[in-house]
Amino acid sequence: MKKNTSAKMIKKAIDSYPGGICFSALDGRVILVNEKMNQLILELTGHTILNAKVAWEELANFSSNGKAEKLTQSWLPKDTDNGNETIHQQMFFRFSDGSVWRFELRFLDPNTVQIEAAEITELYRLSEEVYENTIRLQEMQKRQKALLGSIVEVNLNKEILAAKMHIHDELGRCLLATTKAMTE
């Protein structure tokens, strides 16, 4: 009785988690999955998680179903653990309600796999904005380099022209002095 109550409490606690979470064995046998993960997978695949390995493969091969689309942007930051990347795979999906979810597959130990789904709509929007701004800044930098090159070229041409004028003036003075000396 006490064991059954503990299991129900654990299930209730994991179901209260706002994201989706699933723990499975390496072969895909589900150990524990919360309601949110089952809802998300149901919307993406048409069924709940029966085998985590199969579900992950279905997500990897997902094509738009009218309820969601798979996003291919890879500029979003990855979580790291002390500088060592702990995420082995991640995928992004935008659902018909506009929300963006990141699905991550992690190996917790040699026998346990965790699939986690987190709602990252705002992070995705901001990351997209930063990415677009970076592209614009790179284009501006190219234009500025070209402009700087043009300015250097114009200044060099001015200096060459000034040197030519100086030489021309000197030659003119020499010619005048030579002409004057010859006439005297």
For each residue, the residues with C-beta under 8 A, 3 or more apart:
1: 4 5
2: 5 6
3: 6 7
4: 1 7 8
5: 1 2 8 9
6: 2 3 9 10
7: 3 4 10 11
8: 4 5 11 12
9: 5 6 12 13
10: 6 7 13 14 32
11: 7 8 14 15 32
12: 8 9 15 16
13: 9 10 16 17
14: 10 11 17 21 32 34
15: 11 12 34 35 36
16: 12 13
17: 13 14 21 34 36
18: 36 119
19: 36 37 116 117 118 119
20: 34 36 37 38 39 40 41 101 103 115 116 117 118
21: 14 17 32 33 34 36 37 114 115 116 117
22: 30 32 33 34 37 49 52 55 114 115 116
23: 30 31 32 33 108 112 113 114
24: 28 29 30 31 51 52 53 112 113 115
25: 28 29 31 111 112 113
26: 53 110 111 112 113
27: 53
28: 24 25 51 52 53 54 55
29: 24 25 51 52
30: 22 23 24 33 49 50 51 52
31: 23 24 25 112
32: 10 11 14 21 22 23
33: 21 22 23 30 37 38 48 49 52
34: 14 15 17 20 21 22 37 38
35: 15 38 39
36: 15 17 18 19 20 21 39 40 117
37: 19 20 21 22 33 34 40 41 49 115 117
38: 20 33 34 35 41 42 48 49
39: 20 35 36 42 43
40: 20 36 37 43 44 101 117
41: 20 37 38 44 45 47 48 49 55 59
42: 38 39 45 46 47 48
43: 39 40 67 68 95
44: 40 41 58 59 62 65 67 68 93
45: 41 42 55 58 59 62
46: 42 65
47: 41 42 50
48: 33 38 41 42
49: 22 30 33 37 38 41 52 55
50: 30 47 54 55
51: 24 28 29 30 54 55
52: 22 24 28 29 30 33 49 55 56 113 115
53: 24 26 27 28 56 57 113
54: 28 50 51 57 58
55: 22 28 41 45 49 50 51 52 58 59 115
56: 52 53 59 60 89 105 115
57: 53 54 60 61
58: 44 45 54 55 61 62
59: 41 44 45 55 56 62 70 91 93 103
60: 56 57 89 91
61: 57 58
62: 44 45 58 59 65 68 70 91 93
63: 70
64: 68 69 70
65: 44 46 62 68
66: 96
67: 43 44 95 96
68: 43 44 62 64 65 93 94 95 96
69: 64 93 94
70: 59 62 63 64 91 92 93
71: 92 93 94 100 124
72: 92
73: 76 92 124 127 128 131
74:
75: 127 128 130 131
76: 73 92 102 120 123 124 127
77: 127
78: 85 87 90
79: 86 87 104
80: 83 84 85 86
81: 84 85 86
82:
83: 80
84: 80 81
85: 78 80 81
86: 79 80 81 106
87: 78 79 90 104 105 106
88: 105 106 107
89: 56 60 104 105
90: 78 87 102 103 104 105
91: 59 60 62 70 102 103
92: 70 71 72 73 76 100 101 102 103 120 124
93: 44 59 62 68 69 70 71 100 101 103
94: 68 69 71 98 99 100
95: 43 67 68 98 99 100 101
96: 66 67 68
97:
98: 94 95 121
99: 94 95 119 121
100: 71 92 93 94 95 119 120 121 124 125
101: 20 40 92 93 95 117 118 119 120
102: 76 90 91 92 117 118 120
103: 20 59 90 91 92 93 115 116 117
104: 79 87 89 90 115 116 117 118
105: 56 87 88 89 90 113 114 115
106: 86 87 88 113 114 115 116
107: 88 110 112 113 114
108: 23 112 113 114
109: 112
110: 26 107
111: 25 26
112: 23 24 25 26 31 107 108 109
113: 23 24 25 26 52 53 105 106 107 108
114: 21 22 23 105 106 107 108
115: 20 21 22 24 37 52 55 56 103 104 105 106
116: 19 20 21 22 103 104 106
117: 19 20 21 36 37 40 101 102 103 104
118: 19 20 101 102 104
119: 18 19 99 100 101
120: 76 92 100 101 102 123 124
121: 98 99 100 124 125
122: 125 126
123: 76 120 126 127
124: 71 73 76 92 100 120 121 127 128
125: 100 121 122 128 129
126: 122 123 129 130
127: 73 75 76 77 123 124 130 131
128: 73 75 124 125 131 132
129: 125 126 132 133
130: 75 126 127 133 134
131: 73 75 127 128 134 135
132: 128 129 135 136
133: 129 130 136 137
134: 130 131 137 138
135: 131 132 138 139
136: 132 133 139 140
137: 133 134 140 141
138: 134 135 141 142
139: 135 136 142 143
140: 136 137 143 144
141: 137 138 144 145
142: 138 139 145 146
143: 139 140 146 147
144: 140 141 147 148
145: 141 142 148 149
146: 142 143 149 150
147: 143 144 150 151
148: 144 145 151 152
149: 145 146 152 153
150: 146 147 153 154
151: 147 148 154 155
152: 148 149 155 156
153: 149 150 156 157
154: 150 151 157 158
155: 151 152 158 159
156: 152 153 159 160
157: 153 154 160 161
158: 154 155 161 162
159: 155 156 162 163
160: 156 157 163 164
161: 157 158 164 165
162: 158 159 165 166
163: 159 160 166 167
164: 160 161 167 168
165: 161 162 168 169
166: 162 163 169 170
167: 163 164 170 171
168: 164 165 171 172
169: 165 166 172 173
170: 166 167 173 174
171: 167 168 174 175
172: 168 169 175 176
173: 169 170 176 177
174: 170 171 177 178
175: 171 172 178 179
176: 172 173 179 180
177: 173 174 180 181
178: 174 175 181 182
179: 175 176 182 183
180: 176 177 183 184
181: 177 178 184
182: 178 179
183: 179 180
184: 180 181
